[in-house]
Amino acid sequence: MDDLIGLVIGPHFVLCEALFAFGFFPELKAGIERIAGPVRRRAEGAAA
């Protein structure tokens, strides 16, 4: 069942991230970041 849910949620996640990157739904993005925190990027060369 987890794989089925992942197949449904995965494409929606990618679509939302792309829309946020193009500036759509700024209020929704701000609400998500307020709850979950902003995206953190690792420095180049940093270990995973």
N, C-alpha and C positions, 0 to 999 in steps of 0.2 A: 504494500500500500504506500510506503514511503516513496518508492520510485515513481509511482503514478502522480502523487502530489508534487514531487519535484519537477516532473515533466509539465505540469500545469503552471506552477509558480515560477519556474526558471525563466521562460520567455517573457512573462509579465515583468519580472524584475529587470531584465535587460532592457525592455522597452521603456520602463519608467526611468532608468538611469540615463538612457539616450535622450529622452524628453527633457529631463532635468539639465543635461549638458547643453541642450539647445535653448535653455531659458524658459521652458514651459513650466507652469505650475509652481512658481516661486514660493507661494504661501504653503503649499503642501511640503515642499522640500525643507523649508524653514521649520515647520512643525515636526517633521521626522528628525531633523538634526537637533532640535531642542530636546527631544526625548532620547535619541540614540547617540547623539554627539556627532560632530562633523567627521568627514573622511580624513584619515591620517595616511600620509604617504611616507614610505620608508626612504631614507637617504640612499643615494646610489652606492652600490657596493655593500650595503648592509645585509647581514645574513637573515634568512627567513625565520 
